[in-house]
Amino acid sequence: MDWNMWSAIGACGSAIASFGSAIASFGSAIASLWALCYARKALNTWNRQEQFKVKLEFKRALLELEDAFEAMPDNWNSTQYRIART
Protein backbone atom coordinates (compact mmCIF):
# COMPACT_ATOMS: atom_id res chain seq x y z
CA MET A 1 0.00 0.00 0.00
CA ASP A 2 0.99 3.49 -0.72
CA TRP A 3 1.59 6.11 1.98
CA ASN A 4 -1.00 8.36 0.40
CA MET A 5 -3.61 5.65 0.87
CA TRP A 6 -2.75 5.33 4.56
CA SER A 7 -2.98 9.08 4.87
CA ALA A 8 -6.41 9.01 3.27
CA ILE A 9 -7.58 6.24 5.62
CA GLY A 10 -6.24 8.21 8.60
CA ALA A 11 -7.94 11.38 7.39
CA CYS A 12 -11.21 9.50 6.96
CA GLY A 13 -10.99 8.13 10.50
CA SER A 14 -10.20 11.58 11.80
CA ALA A 15 -13.19 13.02 9.95
CA ILE A 16 -15.48 10.38 11.44
CA ALA A 17 -14.16 11.14 14.93
CA SER A 18 -14.63 14.87 14.34
CA PHE A 19 -18.21 14.27 13.19
CA GLY A 20 -18.90 12.21 16.31
CA SER A 21 -17.43 14.97 18.44
CA ALA A 22 -19.61 17.55 16.68
CA ILE A 23 -22.73 15.46 17.30
CA ALA A 24 -21.79 15.10 20.98
CA SER A 25 -21.24 18.86 21.26
CA PHE A 26 -24.61 19.52 19.64
CA GLY A 27 -26.27 17.11 22.07
CA SER A 28 -24.56 18.84 24.96
CA ALA A 29 -25.77 22.24 23.75
CA ILE A 30 -29.34 20.94 23.46
CA ALA A 31 -29.15 19.49 26.98
CA SER A 32 -27.82 22.82 28.30
CA LEU A 33 -30.66 24.74 26.66
CA TRP A 34 -33.20 22.32 28.11
CA ALA A 35 -31.67 22.72 31.58
CA LEU A 36 -31.74 26.51 31.19
CA CYS A 37 -35.44 26.47 30.26
CA TYR A 38 -36.27 24.13 33.13
CA ALA A 39 -34.33 26.30 35.60
CA ARG A 40 -36.10 29.43 34.37
CA LYS A 41 -39.47 27.74 34.83
CA ALA A 42 -38.47 26.68 38.35
CA LEU A 43 -37.33 30.20 39.26
CA ASN A 44 -40.55 31.72 37.92
CA THR A 45 -42.56 29.25 40.00
CA TRP A 46 -40.52 30.12 43.07
CA ASN A 47 -40.98 33.85 42.39
CA ARG A 48 -44.76 33.44 42.14
CA GLN A 49 -44.78 31.50 45.41
CA GLU A 50 -42.80 34.24 47.15
CA GLN A 51 -45.14 36.92 45.82
CA PHE A 52 -48.11 34.89 47.07
CA LYS A 53 -46.48 34.58 50.51
CA VAL A 54 -45.94 38.34 50.71
CA LYS A 55 -49.54 39.03 49.71
CA LEU A 56 -50.79 36.50 52.26
CA GLU A 57 -48.67 38.02 55.04
CA PHE A 58 -49.95 41.49 54.11
CA LYS A 59 -53.57 40.32 54.25
CA ARG A 60 -52.95 38.68 57.62
CA ALA A 61 -51.41 41.89 58.92
CA LEU A 62 -54.45 43.83 57.72
CA LEU A 63 -56.76 41.40 59.51
CA GLU A 64 -54.72 41.75 62.71
CA LEU A 65 -54.91 45.53 62.39
CA GLU A 66 -58.66 45.34 61.87
CA ASP A 67 -58.99 43.15 64.99
CA ALA A 68 -56.88 45.62 66.95
CA PHE A 69 -59.07 48.53 65.85
CA GLU A 70 -62.22 46.62 66.79
CA ALA A 71 -60.78 45.87 70.24
CA MET A 72 -59.91 49.52 70.88
CA PRO A 73 -62.37 51.49 72.98
CA ASP A 74 -64.13 54.43 71.39
CA ASN A 75 -62.96 56.90 74.04
CA TRP A 76 -59.62 56.68 75.78
CA ASN A 77 -59.03 58.10 79.22
CA SER A 78 -55.66 58.47 80.89
CA THR A 79 -56.02 55.26 82.92
CA GLN A 80 -56.69 53.17 79.83
CA TYR A 81 -53.77 54.83 78.07
CA ARG A 82 -51.38 53.93 80.91
CA ILE A 83 -52.62 50.32 80.96
CA ALA A 84 -52.26 49.96 77.19
CA ARG A 85 -48.78 51.48 77.22
CA THR A 86 -47.38 48.90 79.66
C-alpha positions, 0 to 999 in steps of 0.5 A: 500500500501506498503512503497516500492511501494510509494518509487518506484512511487516517484522514477519513478516521479523523473526519469520522471522529470529528463528526462524532465529536460535533454530534456530541457537542450539539447534544450537549448544547441541546441538553444545556438549553433544556436545563436553562429552560427548566431552571427558568421555569423553576425560578418563575414558579418560586418567584410566584410563590414568594409573591403569594407569601408576601400578599398572604402576610400582608392580608394577615397583617391587615386582619390583625390591624382590623382586629386591633381597631375593633378591640380599641375602645371608642374613648380613651381616658388616661387610665386606659392609656397607661394600661395599654402602654405597659 
